[in-house]
Amino acid sequence: MYGALVRAHPNDLSASQTFITGECAEKIDLVITLGGDGTILHASSLFKVGAVPPVLSFSMGTLGFLLPFHVDDFSKALESVFQGKATVLYRMRLSCAFFDKDGNSIGSKGEDWQVMNEVALHRGSSPHLNTIDAYVDGQHLTEAVSDGLIVSTPTGSTAYSLSAGGPIVHPSLSALVLTPICPRSLSFRPLVFPASSSITLRIGDRSRAPAGISMDGQASHVLNPGESATVRASLHPIPCINRSSISDPAFDAQEEGAGPGKEDDWVRDINNLLQYNATFRSKALLRHSRT
């Protein structure tokens, strides 16, 4: 009935429902995103409290780690979901809270932020390096003098953290990745902690400027010296429907966009998208060497 109405009157919104952010988790059975990786990050941000419904993501032509299906495969993917054949990868999220010098929560509602990729503490527009005290489970780890620090999930390990020199972590693992951004000390290397850990980043009293906080690429807070951010694993991961949920022998792995298949999604992605361990020799050089 609803499908027939949409096909007959695609611009008629009278049959659609509008949900208020933060009050919709229990009313939604499935989330469908169309676009790039940013659409999934935005969908994740809409569910700040409670469990997140399964997410089925379609690429509109853009390649990305979070885009299991190309939009051309929508009928096969939806059929697999509605027949109960879909498999789900629970991608870990982060829970982030902010505190003032006295340890009081910063924020009107007192709710933790839910983050899918990373929490990045950075110097923003300041020309000065940040001085950041990093604590793990209440123990002082180090004083970092750097452009900033990144705490990422395994999913976020192939985003900002990777560009800053962090490790690639399989998304089925539960872990926290701490990656420095341009540290003054060359011995400051990325660290991987168990998901049970709690990481607190406190702006040092000797820091010459405030630090900006961005979560999943969106600016959110400014922390002054003495203020801190505490990051831990969220109790509510985001269930993403896998590409391996459906199988199409006719699919050509070289086609643009992600398609169905039995190969592990992540293995295919690091090879196709990151060109993992690929030679640095360009195609032009390879063609020249064959002549």
N, C-alpha and C positions, 0 to 999 in steps of 0.2 A: 504493500500500500504506500509506504513512505517512499520507497524507491521509484515507484511509478509517478508519484507526485513530483519528485525531483526531476525526473526525466522530462515530464510534460511542462513543468514550470520551473526551470532552474534558477530563475531570479526571484521567485516568490519565497520570502522568508517567514511566512505566516506559520509554517509547520516546524520551524526551528525553535530550539530552546536556548536560553542564555543562562550561564552559570556564573555565580560570583566567585572570584578567586578566593581560595581558602575554604570554601564551603561545598565543593563539588566532588570530592573524592568518592564519597559513598553513593553518588548518583551516576557515576560514569563507569562503564564496564570495559571500554576500549578507547584508547587515544590513537588517532591517526594523524601523522604529520606529513606535510608535503613541502619539500624544499631542501635546504642544506642542513649541516650539523647544528646550526644555530636554532633551528626550529625545535629540535629535541631538547636542547638546553633550555629554551623558553618553556616548553611543555613541562619539564622537570620543575622549573621555578614556580609553576602554578600550584604545585602540591606541596605546601609547606608543613602540613600536619597530617599524620596518618599515612596509610599505605597508598602507593601510587598504582593506578590501573596499568595493565599491559599496554605497551606502546608499539605500534606498527608504523614504521617509518619508510617513506618512499622518496627516492631521489627524483628531482625534476631535471636531471642532466648533470648536476654537480656531484663529483666524487667525494666521499667522506667515510670516516671510520664508523659513523653511526647510521649509515644509510644502507640497510640490508637489501632493499628491493628498489628496482627501477619502477617508475610509475606505470610503465607498459605491462608490468607483471601484477597489477593490482588485483585482477580477478582471481588468479591462482593463489595469491597470498591471502586474500579475504576468504576464499573457499577453504583453505587450509585452517584458518583461524576458526571459522564457524563450524567446521567439522571436528574440531578438537584435536587436530593433528599438529598444531604449532608447538614448537619448543621455545623456551624462554631463557635468556641469560639475565640473571639479576646483577645489574651493574651497581656497584657500591656508590653511595653518595656521602658527602661530608656534612656534618652539622657544625655551624660556626656561630660563636657568641662573642660579644665585645664587652670589655670591662674598663672602668675608670681606674684611677690611681688607688682608690680605696677598695677595689674589688667589687664595686656595685655594677650591676648589669647596665649597659648602655642600649637604649632602645625603648620605645614607648610601650610595646606589647610584651616585651620580655621573651619573644619567641626566637628560637635559633633559626639561622638561615640554612636552607638546604641547597647544597652545591653538588653538581654532577662532575665537573672537570677539576677545577682547582680554586684555591684561595691564594691570591697573590698579594703580598705586602711589598710595596715599591716606593721609591722616592718621589714619584710623580714629576712635577715640574721643577723640583728643587735641584740645584746643581751639586748639592752635597750628598755624600754617602750616608745611608742610614746606619745607625748603631742599634742592633736588635739583639735582645737576650732571648735565646731559645731554650725552652724547658720541655722535657719529655716526662710525662707522668709525675710532674712536680719537681723533678731533678734538673738542675741547671746543666744544659748540654754545652752551650758555647755562647760567646758574644760575637755576633756576626757583624762585620763592617762591610757593607756591600750595597749594591743598588736595590736589593730586596731579597725576599725568600718566598718560595712557592711551596705550598702543601697541596699535593694532588692525589687523586684517586688513580687506580690502575687505568681506568678509562681516560683520564686526563693526562696520563703519562706520555701519550703521543701528541699532546697539544703544546701549550706554553712550556711545560717542564722539559719536554724533549728539545725544544729550541734552546733552552738554557743549559743543555748538557745532561739532563736527567736520564735515567734508565727507562727502557721500554718494559712494561709489566703487563702480563696477560690479564685481561679484564675479568676472568673468572676467579682471580685471587682477591683476597681482602687484605689490603695493605695501605699504609700512608707513605707517600714519597715526599721527602724534604729536599728541595733543590735550591741552591743559592743562585742569585742573579748577579753575575760579575763580582764575585767576592774579592776583597783586597788580598786575602791570604790564598795562595795557590794550593794549599793543602786542604782547603775546604771542599770536600767532595759530597755528592748527593748521598742520601741515606734512605733506606727502606725500613719502615717500622711495622710491627703487627697491627692489625686493625683495632686491637684492644687498647692501643696507646692513645694518649691525649697529648697534643702538641700545643704549647702556648708560646706565642710570639709577642714579646713586650718591647715597646719602643724605649730604648735606653735613655736614662736621664741626661747622658752626655750627647744625645743626638741633637744635631744643629737645626733640624727642621721636622715638621710632622711627616707622617708616612701615609700614603694612600692605600686603600684596600679595594681590590677588585675581585669579584667572584664570577666565574664563568665569563670573563671578559667584560663584565659590567661594573662600572665604578659604583661604590656603595658608601664607603665611610672614609673619614680622615682620622687617624689616630695621633694624638699628641704625646710627647714624652711622658712616660709613666703609664700610659694606657696600653691595653693588650687585646689580642684576639686568641681565643682557644678553639682549636679544631679537633674534632674526633669523628669516628665513623658514625654515620647516621643509622638510626634503627630502621629506616625505610629506604631500601634500595629501589632502583627503578627497573622494572621488568621489561626487557626489550626482546621482541620476537625475532628469532634468528632467521637468517637467510636459508639455513639448512632445513627449515620447516617444510619446504617444498622442493621438488626435484623436477628438472626439465632437461632431459638428455640433449635436446636440440640447442640449448643455450651455448653460445660461443663466449668463452671467457675473455675474449679480446674486445668484445663489444663495449661501447661506452655505457657507463652506469653499472651498478651491481645487479646481478641476476641470481636466480636460484641455483642451488647446487649442494652436494653432500660434503664438500670440503669445508674444513673449519673456517668460519668467517674471518677470524683474526689472522690466521696464517695467510689466507688469500690477500687480506688487506695490507699486511706489512710488505708483502711481495709486490703487489700491484700499485699501491699508493705510495709507499715509502721507498720502493725499489731497494728493499733490504739486501745488503751485501752485494749490490750490483757494481759492475766495473765502472770506473770513472771515465773510461774511454767513451767519447761521444759517438753517436751513430755515424757522423760524417767520417771520423777517423776509421771506424770499422769498415765502412764502404771503401775507403781509400786503400786499406790494407788488403782488401780482397781483389783489387784490380792489378 
